[in-house]
């Protein structure tokens, strides 16, 4: 069972690690395609939050957000393979931030062709989020191995 569990973690984490590797290779000076795709969506989010909160949000360079995403995916994926709840938590953090931001199906009408594509991708990432929650829940519900104490032998005399 140990090898099957390890193989499952490797296959699951490969989604994040390969994505991080690709984004890292394309990063360049400007943050690469990931940052370019993130700019308009992040600006809309920032504008909406500013209007709802009534305060001007500080400037955040999208290149830094893209770099943080790459780091969370890479480090979280490697730690997840090593059966770490912390790695799963990093992946959860990355998914919680990026999924509603990147896959913003709610900004499109159901008649638009982008709506279906974005909704499908959103639901796939929500399923990944759920699988990570399941992992963390199972990891926390299984008690740590306890050392078996041998019963003391009574002396007969």
Order of alpha helices (4+ residues) and beta strands (2+ residues): alpha-alpha-alpha-alpha-alpha
